[in-house]
Amino acid sequence: MTKTSAFEAVDRYFLSGAFESDLRDRVRYRTVSQDISARGELDRYLREIIEPELSAMGFTCRRMPNPKEGGPDFLFAERIEDESLPTMLIYAHGDVVEGMDGSWSDGLDPWTLTEKDGCWYGRGTADNKGQHAVNFAALKCVLEQKGDTLGFNVKCLFEMGEECSSPGLREFCAINRDMLKVDVLIASDGPRLSLDVPTIYLGSRGSVLMELTCTARKEFLHSGNWGGIVKNPASVLVNAISSIVDGRGRLKLRDLVPQDIPPSVRDVLATLDISEASMKRPLDADWGEPGLSAAERLLGWNSFEVITLDAGNADKPVNAVPPVARAHCQLRFVVGTDWNDVVPAIRRHLDDNGYRDVEVTLIRGGPATRLDPADPWVEWAVQSLSEALGSKPAVNPNIGGTVPNDAFATILGLPTIWIPHSYPGCKQHGIDEHLPKSIAHQGMRMMASLFWDFPEALKTAR
């Protein structure tokens, strides 16, 4: 058998409706991790969908408790042919966000798979049920064509809390380092660059979410009687923020920017099309760090965003000086920024600039990760995927958003290769979430190529 036979098996599987059936079975489970009452549904998804599917492929499955109290269980599965063979770790999550029942377009139900205009609609089709369904379907096809012998080992880690910031995942990886010892992580989540551009990415930007608050007093004061002689916390807060980021999105606090963009990262960013045409909406050319391309600003640099800004009652304003002003702000950042020093750096800056009455509170944060685009594992993946596609995929050093890649790259010390089977317009986390059939089919062929070639991977990657 050759790799061509695996592609033919993928085509048969997809065109027969078997993949659609896989996806339909997954979507009907209301695995909303933010809903405590849905905990039983999270367990059922692992027990009734994932465990039988992996067991049928020769995996040994183990449900393992979450190290964080109250966190959902993990599922660890492994298929070991020979300890001397190369081993990959596949990560996925089976939880989803709220379905937003009743808000979807006519004829669409978040918990019922519906085909429309070349796409499958339903909660989880893009994030993440559709993506891991693609990967396991491809693995089935390769296993079938190779006669039940892959020529490598596979370990799988499933979590059911990714949409709640992956409680316990990092602790689980730290505790089970030996069990999770492998050569590389292969995973799928997030979007490709655009609908028509197959992509691999190598990490994600980190994120720090914080609240900035200025409290002047407990009560509102009439602006005619008190304006000009009492502090307005809203004025203080907006000026404090403007000392961090200017009116064109440039970070004025230079402690929050990376030192540079490494040459290997700059090289691959130069090949990416980040434009109005590719992003399907207008871009602001004069926004963000001067002198950088759109790809560099989005994927190779840090950005400070004001997420919310609140003082008084914007819906029913009154002529009064507000007592309190608040803003939720977020720093998205690349490798080279210490996320633990972000809030302290802002605190130092505000103190030095006379804004001592602005309080800064960390809400949550996590590090940035990025495999060097020049790493041999990237070369191997690009070569394998090119054979499935007939052309090279785009290489994205890190997505602009955040996935829990630090658990694998930092804690486990693994090279990480992500192959997303979605696109920016998939409406994940919103109404009418969908997966284009073309992406799912193409994704299955891409994954089949990686799985077929993996026995020889270490010859290239080491």
Beta strands, then each sheet from edge to edge (+ up, - down):
strand 1: 60-64
strand 2: 74-79
strand 3: 87-93
strand 4: 114-116
strand 5: 119-121
strand 6: 153-159
strand 7: 184-187
strand 8: 199-201
strand 9: 203-204
strand 10: 206-215
strand 11: 221-222
strand 12: 303-311
strand 13: 320-321
strand 14: 324-333
strand 15: 358-366
strand 16: 369-370
strand 17: 394-396
strand 18: 416-418
strand 19: 434-436
sheet 1: 1+ 2- 6+ 3+ 7+ 18+
sheet 2: 4+ 5- 19+
sheet 3: 8+ 17+
sheet 4: 9+ 16-
sheet 5: 12+ 14- 10+ 15-
sheet 6: 11+ 13-
end
